[in-house]
């Protein structure tokens, strides 16, 4: 049984299904003009024709709305549940869902007391005349909220929550994965569900297209459809006057699910990644993941958290009011999930038509996190591989000196390996001598057979070459060719040209890296002098 060694190998060779999809969406539903005290005053005085805007008028309207909710529940034959404090509403919803037998409808209605922003009338006194007058002022207080848990033919289970106090703001919560499951069923595509995701599918490409098709138009249609079916807090005359609910994005989750071929693969991968990425919450790492510039004036808390529930760890990375969560989902898949709690964190508006831009930000953040993890994890593995080459090696009790990077003799040996890779019969001691001697500017006779035997032994014990069984000839291993190719090219095309630019003398032509280092040295010297 082969266990993947690094992140790249896990993601490239052990992922059987990959899915990008919107996950949970919390949408704000509100009448825009009624979100300010001035707009509310206009509503009551100019639109409804009252002389003053008063809390008593709002109370009458609330009582009418509550009566419509109660009569709706009685007419539809649904339960009106009073939620207890600390009770999980989702658990109750799934109990009703198990008994639900039709494609679409209302499961039940629920009532809970929660804090909300409301507008009240208060008495104020004119400091010059001493006369009192009524004034609208915003405040926060606990009021009843009415939940409608429903099943939609296209979206599955969702809920709409109305505040029972003026201006009756509401929220809608739906799930993109539930939408996707419904679409797969409607198109006759076989799939296996994994809690809040999908673990296998007969047509993965079609599934991804269906997930991508969930857009702002479908969400707006969902809102309008159920507003027509559920009790509405505003009379028909208001809606005819274009006092309609608008939709904005309160919270959006964008998920990348990567299903592994075996649970062990994902477990090993995730534990290693967590150990090596505890610094991902640092500002310099966060700006790589979210593609946002972070400096001292950037508001927010930047941190990495590892939270363990039972034996399953989860990795959390915060950026302002948004975050990325990564965890091993039910032992089957790696789940990377970006939650955007405030679209303004990315200079994007909150209105629903901005969903495509938020989708791009969320999915790109997931991918960038995996790239950062891949680089950091692969660097630690690369350091181990580098040290295995340059340090002395012991193999079956045999000692071999290290192949020091930059040593002329080692570079000549590695260049020979690159050249001998395609020889069908391999190479012998004499072939190596005749190739290496000119590279060292030495006569062939000066490189004795014993010296070449010593070098062949070093190459063999470090795994760069193998002896062909029953002969005194050798062939280059795949790992040996890759190592030799990288070492020689890195020295010839990166190290030597780079040091020629960074050396004590200025290069004949301008070099960006030399210019940048000169600026850095000047800044360091300036700060040092000012501190002294």
C-alpha positions in Angstrom: 0.0 0.0 0.0 1.5 3.3 -1.1 0.9 6.4 1.0 1.2 9.8 -0.7 4.3 11.7 0.4 3.3 15.3 -0.4 0.4 17.6 -1.0 0.9 17.6 -4.8 0.8 13.9 -5.0 -2.4 13.7 -2.8 -4.2 16.3 -4.9 -3.0 15.1 -8.3 -3.3 11.3 -7.8 -5.7 10.5 -5.0 -8.7 12.8 -5.6 -11.6 10.9 -7.2 -14.1 13.7 -7.4 -13.8 17.5 -7.1 -16.7 19.9 -6.8 -16.9 23.7 -6.4 -20.3 24.9 -5.2 -22.0 27.6 -3.3 -22.8 26.2 0.1 -25.0 28.1 2.6 -26.4 31.5 1.7 -28.0 33.9 4.1 -29.9 36.7 2.3 -31.2 39.9 3.8 -34.7 40.8 2.7 -35.7 44.4 3.3 -37.7 47.4 1.9 -34.9 49.9 1.1 -36.8 53.1 1.8 -37.9 51.8 5.3 -34.3 51.4 6.6 -34.0 55.0 7.8 -36.1 57.1 10.2 -36.7 59.6 7.4 -38.0 56.9 5.1 -40.3 55.5 7.7 -41.7 59.0 8.4 -42.3 59.4 4.7 -44.1 56.0 4.6 -46.6 56.9 7.3 -47.1 60.6 6.6 -47.0 60.8 2.8 -47.7 57.2 1.6 -50.3 56.1 4.2 -51.6 59.6 4.8 -51.3 59.9 8.6 -50.4 63.1 10.3 -47.6 61.6 12.4 -45.5 58.5 12.3 -46.2 56.6 15.5 -45.4 53.3 17.2 -49.1 52.7 17.8 -49.6 52.6 14.0 -46.8 50.1 13.7 -48.4 48.0 16.5 -51.7 47.8 14.7 -49.9 46.7 11.5 -47.9 44.0 13.5 -51.1 42.6 15.0 -52.6 42.2 11.5 -49.5 40.5 10.3 -49.4 38.0 13.2 -53.1 37.2 12.6 -52.4 36.4 9.0 -49.5 34.1 10.0 -51.8 32.2 12.5 -54.6 32.0 10.0 -52.2 30.8 7.3 -50.9 28.0 9.6 -54.5 26.9 10.4 -55.6 27.0 6.8 -52.6 25.1 5.5 -52.7 22.6 8.4 -49.1 23.2 9.5 -47.8 23.4 13.1 -46.9 26.7 14.7 -43.9 25.7 17.0 -42.6 27.9 19.7 -38.8 27.3 19.8 -37.2 26.8 23.2 -34.0 28.6 24.2 -31.0 26.6 22.9 -33.1 24.3 20.8 -31.6 23.4 17.3 -34.1 24.5 14.7 -32.4 22.4 12.0 -33.1 19.2 14.1 -36.8 20.0 14.2 -36.9 20.8 10.5 -35.3 17.4 9.7 -37.9 15.6 11.8 -40.7 17.2 9.8 -38.8 16.6 6.6 -38.7 12.8 7.3 -42.5 12.9 7.3 -42.9 15.1 4.3 -44.3 13.3 1.3 -44.8 15.9 -1.4 -42.3 17.7 -3.7 -43.0 21.2 -2.4 -44.7 23.0 0.5 -44.3 24.4 4.0 -43.1 22.0 6.6 -44.0 24.1 9.7 -43.9 27.6 11.1 -41.9 28.5 14.2 -41.7 31.4 16.6 -38.7 32.6 18.6 -37.8 35.8 20.4 -34.6 37.3 19.1 -33.0 40.7 19.1 -33.7 43.0 16.2 -33.1 46.6 15.1 -36.5 48.5 15.4 -37.8 52.0 15.1 -39.7 53.5 18.0 -41.4 56.8 18.8 -39.9 58.7 21.7 -40.8 62.1 23.2 -38.2 64.9 22.9 -38.2 68.4 24.1 -37.3 71.5 22.1 -34.5 73.3 24.1 -35.6 76.7 23.0 -39.4 76.5 23.3 -39.7 73.7 25.9 -42.4 72.0 23.9 -42.4 68.2 23.5 -42.6 66.4 20.2 -42.6 62.9 18.8 -39.5 61.6 17.2 -38.5 58.3 15.5 -35.4 56.7 16.8 -33.7 53.4 16.1 -33.0 50.9 19.0 -32.5 47.2 19.6 -34.9 45.0 21.5 -36.0 41.4 21.6 -39.1 40.8 19.4 -40.8 37.7 18.0 -39.5 36.3 14.8 -41.6 33.9 12.7 -39.8 31.1 10.8 -41.2 29.3 7.8 -39.4 26.1 7.0 -40.2 25.1 3.4 -39.3 22.6 0.7 -38.8 24.0 -2.8 -38.9 21.8 -5.9 -35.6 23.3 -7.1 -33.8 24.3 -3.8 -34.9 21.6 -1.3 -35.1 22.6 2.3 -34.8 26.4 3.2 -36.3 28.8 5.6 -37.5 32.4 5.6 -37.5 34.4 8.9 -39.7 37.5 9.4 -39.2 40.0 12.1 -42.7 40.7 13.5 -42.0 44.4 14.1 -41.9 47.2 11.6 -40.3 47.4 9.0 -40.5 43.6 9.0 -37.0 42.8 7.7 -36.6 39.2 6.8 -33.8 36.6 6.1 -33.7 33.7 3.8 -31.3 30.7 4.2 -30.7 28.2 1.5 -28.0 25.7 0.6 -26.3 25.4 -2.8 -25.6 21.7 -2.3 -29.2 20.9 -1.7 -30.0 22.8 -4.8 -27.5 20.7 -6.7 -28.9 17.4 -5.4 -32.3 18.4 -6.6 -31.0 19.3 -10.0 -29.1 16.0 -10.3 -32.2 14.1 -9.5 -34.3 16.0 -12.0 -31.7 15.3 -14.7 -31.5 11.6 -13.9 -27.8 11.7 -12.9 -26.9 9.1 -10.4 -24.9 10.4 -7.3 -24.1 9.5 -3.8 -24.7 12.2 -1.2 -22.2 13.1 1.6 -24.0 15.1 4.3 -23.8 18.6 2.9 -22.0 17.6 -0.3 -21.6 14.8 -2.9 -19.1 12.0 -2.7 -19.6 10.4 -6.2 -21.4 11.2 -9.4 -21.9 9.4 -12.7 -21.3 12.6 -14.7 -18.9 14.9 -12.8 -18.6 17.5 -15.5 -22.4 17.9 -15.9 -22.6 18.1 -12.1 -20.2 21.0 -12.0 -22.1 22.8 -14.7 -25.3 22.5 -12.7 -23.5 23.9 -9.6 -22.2 26.8 -11.7 -25.8 27.5 -12.9 -27.0 28.6 -9.5 -27.0 32.4 -9.9 -28.6 35.6 -8.5 -31.6 35.3 -10.9 -32.6 31.9 -9.5 -32.2 33.1 -6.0 -34.3 36.2 -6.6 -36.9 34.0 -8.3 -37.0 31.8 -5.2 -37.6 34.9 -2.9 -40.4 36.2 -5.1 -42.1 32.8 -5.5 -42.4 32.2 -1.8 -43.3 35.8 -0.9 -46.4 35.2 -3.1 -47.2 32.0 -1.1 -46.4 33.0 2.5 -48.2 35.7 4.6 -46.9 39.1 3.6 -46.5 41.9 6.2 -47.4 44.7 3.8 -50.8 45.2 2.1 -51.2 44.8 -1.6 -51.5 48.6 -2.0 -47.9 49.0 -0.8 -46.6 46.4 -3.2 -48.5 48.1 -6.0 -46.7 51.3 -5.1 -43.4 49.6 -5.6 -42.6 49.2 -1.9 -41.1 45.8 -2.6 -38.5 43.8 -0.8 -34.9 43.9 -2.1 -32.3 41.2 -1.5 -28.7 41.6 -0.3 -26.1 39.0 0.8 -25.6 38.7 4.5 -23.3 35.7 4.4 -22.1 33.4 1.6 -20.1 30.2 1.8 -18.1 28.9 -1.1 -17.0 25.3 -0.8 -14.4 23.2 -2.6 -14.9 19.5 -1.9 -12.1 17.0 -2.9 -13.0 13.4 -2.3 -10.1 11.0 -1.6 -9.8 7.4 -2.8 -9.0 6.2 0.7 -9.7 7.7 4.1 -6.1 7.1 5.1 -4.9 9.4 2.3 -6.9 12.3 3.5 -6.2 11.8 7.2 -2.4 11.7 6.6 -2.5 14.7 4.3 -4.6 16.9 6.5 -2.6 16.2 9.7 0.6 17.1 7.9 -0.8 20.2 6.4 -2.1 21.4 9.8 1.3 20.9 11.5 3.1 22.9 8.8 0.6 25.7 8.3 -0.1 27.1 11.7 1.3 30.5 10.5 -1.2 30.9 7.7 -3.1 33.5 9.7 -0.1 35.9 9.6 -0.9 39.0 7.5 1.8 38.2 4.9 0.2 34.8 4.3 -3.4 36.0 4.5 -2.8 38.5 1.7 -1.6 35.7 -0.5 -4.7 33.6 0.1 -7.3 36.4 -0.2 -5.3 38.4 -2.8 -5.7 41.6 -0.7 -2.9 43.9 0.4 -2.6 43.9 4.2 -0.7 46.6 6.1 -0.8 48.2 9.5 -3.9 50.1 8.9 -5.9 47.1 7.7 -8.6 46.5 10.2 -9.4 43.0 11.5 -7.9 40.1 13.3 -5.4 37.8 11.5 -5.0 34.4 13.1 -4.9 30.7 12.5 -7.0 28.4 14.7 -7.0 24.6 14.9 -10.2 23.4 16.5 -10.7 19.7 17.3 -14.1 18.1 17.5 -13.6 14.6 18.8 -10.7 13.4 16.8 -11.3 15.5 13.7 -9.3 18.8 13.5 -10.4 21.8 11.6 -8.2 24.7 10.3 -9.6 28.2 10.5 -7.9 31.3 8.9 -9.4 34.7 9.5 -9.3 37.8 7.4 -11.3 40.8 8.7 -14.8 39.5 9.2 -14.4 36.6 6.7 -12.7 33.3 7.1 -11.6 30.0 5.5 -12.4 26.7 7.2 -10.7 23.5 6.1 -11.4 20.0 7.5 -11.6 16.3 6.7 -15.3 15.7 6.0 -16.6 12.5 7.4 -13.3 10.7 6.6 -14.0 10.9 2.9 -13.1 14.3 1.6 -11.1 17.5 2.1 -13.4 20.4 2.5 -12.1 23.9 1.9 -14.7 26.6 2.6 -14.5 30.4 2.4 -17.2 32.2 4.3 -17.7 35.9 3.4 -19.6 37.7 6.2 -19.1 41.2 4.8 -18.8 41.8 1.1 -17.2 45.2 1.8 -14.1 43.4 3.0 -13.3 42.9 -0.7 -14.8 46.3 -1.9 -17.8 44.5 -3.3 -21.4 45.6 -2.8 -23.9 43.5 -0.8 -26.7 43.6 -3.3 -27.6 40.2 -4.8 -26.4 41.1 -8.3 -22.8 41.1 -6.8 -23.0 37.3 -6.2 -20.8 36.5 -9.3 -18.0 38.7 -8.0 -18.2 37.2 -4.5 -18.2 33.7 -6.0 -15.0 34.5 -7.8 -13.4 35.8 -4.6 -14.5 32.7 -2.6 -13.4 30.0 -5.0 -10.1 31.7 -5.7 -9.4 32.0 -2.0 -9.9 28.2 -1.7 -7.5 27.5 -4.5 -4.9 29.9 -3.2 -5.0 28.3 0.2 -4.3 24.9 -1.4 -1.4 26.4 -3.4 0.1 27.9 -0.3 -0.2 24.6 1.5 1.3 22.7 -1.4 4.3 25.1 -1.6 5.0 25.0 2.2 4.6 21.3 2.5 6.6 20.5 -0.6 9.4 22.8 0.5 9.8 20.7 3.7 10.0 17.6 1.6 12.3 19.2 -0.8 14.6 20.2 2.0 14.8 16.6 3.1 15.5 15.5 -0.4 18.3 18.1 -0.7 20.0 17.1 2.5 19.8 13.4 1.5 22.0 14.3 -1.5 24.5 16.8 -0.1 25.1 15.0 3.2 26.9 11.7 3.7 24.8 8.6 3.3 24.8 5.2 5.0 23.2 2.2 3.1 23.4 -1.4 4.3 26.4 -0.5 6.5 28.2 1.2 3.6 29.3 4.8 3.9 29.2 7.3 1.0 30.4 10.9 1.1 27.9 13.7 0.3 27.5 15.3 -3.1 28.1 18.9 -2.2 26.1 21.4 -4.2 28.5 23.7 -6.2 31.5 21.4 -6.0 33.1 21.3 -9.5 33.6 17.5 -9.4 30.0 16.9 -8.2 28.7 19.2 -11.0 30.7 17.3 -13.6 29.3 14.0 -12.3 25.7 15.3 -12.4 26.2 16.6 -15.9 27.4 13.2 -17.0 24.3 11.6 -15.5 22.1 13.9 -17.5 24.0 12.9 -20.7 24.0 9.2 -19.9 20.2 9.0 -19.2 19.3 7.8 -22.7 22.1 5.2 -23.2 20.2 1.9 -23.7 23.1 -0.2 -22.3 24.1 2.1 -19.6 27.6 3.3 -18.9 30.9 2.0 -17.4 33.7 3.4 -15.4 35.7 4.4 -18.5 32.7 6.2 -20.0 32.4 8.3 -16.9 36.2 9.1 -16.8 36.2 10.3 -20.5 33.2 12.6 -19.9 34.1 14.1 -16.5 37.8 14.8 -17.2 37.3 17.5 -19.9 34.7 19.2 -17.7 37.3 19.5 -14.9 40.0 20.6 -17.5 42.1 17.5 -16.6 43.7 14.8 -18.8 41.8 11.5 -18.7 44.9 9.7 -17.2 44.8 12.0 -14.2 41.3 10.6 -13.3 42.2 7.1 -12.2 39.9 4.2 -12.3 39.9 4.2 -8.5 38.7 7.8 -8.3 35.9 6.9 -10.7 35.0 3.9 -8.6 34.8 6.1 -5.6 32.4 8.5 -7.4 30.3 5.6 -8.8 29.9 4.3 -5.3 28.8 7.8 -4.1 26.2 8.1 -6.9 24.9 4.6 -6.3 24.5 4.8 -2.5 22.7 8.2 -2.9 20.2 6.5 -5.3 21.2 8.4 -8.5 22.4 5.4 -10.4 21.8 1.6 -10.3 24.2 -1.2 -11.2 23.0 -3.4 -14.0 22.7 -6.9 -12.6 25.6 -9.2 -13.6 27.7 -6.5 -15.2 30.0 -3.6 -14.3 27.8 -1.1 -16.1 25.4 1.4 -14.6 22.1 3.1 -15.5 20.7 6.4 -14.3 17.6 6.2 -12.1 14.6 8.4 -12.7 15.2 10.2 -9.5 18.8 10.5 -10.3 18.1 12.1 -13.7 15.6 14.6 -12.2 18.0 15.5 -9.4 21.0 15.9 -11.7 19.0 17.9 -14.2 17.7 20.3 -11.5 21.1 20.7 -9.8 23.0 21.5 -12.9 20.4 23.9 -14.4 19.9 25.7 -11.0 23.7 26.2 -10.8 24.2 27.2 -14.4 21.1 29.4 -15.0 20.2 30.7 -11.5 23.1 30.7 -9.1 26.0 31.9 -11.3 24.0 34.6 -13.2 22.4 35.8 -10.0 25.7 36.1 -8.1 27.2 38.0 -11.0 24.5 40.6 -10.7 24.6 40.7 -6.9 28.4 40.8 -6.6 30.5 43.8 -5.4 30.7 45.3 -8.9 27.7 46.8 -10.7 26.5 44.8 -13.7 27.0 46.3 -17.1 23.2 46.4 -17.7 20.5 47.4 -15.1 19.2 44.4 -13.2 15.9 44.7 -11.3 17.0 42.4 -8.5 20.2 44.4 -7.9 18.2 47.7 -7.9 15.7 46.3 -5.4 18.5 45.1 -3.1 20.3 48.5 -3.3 17.0 50.2 -2.2 16.6 47.7 0.7 20.2 48.3 1.8 19.7 52.0 1.7 16.5 51.7 3.8 18.2 49.5 6.4 21.1 51.9 6.7 18.8 54.9 7.0 16.8 53.2 9.8 19.9 52.1 11.6 21.3 55.7 11.5 18.1 57.2 12.8 17.9 54.6 15.6 21.5 55.3 16.6 
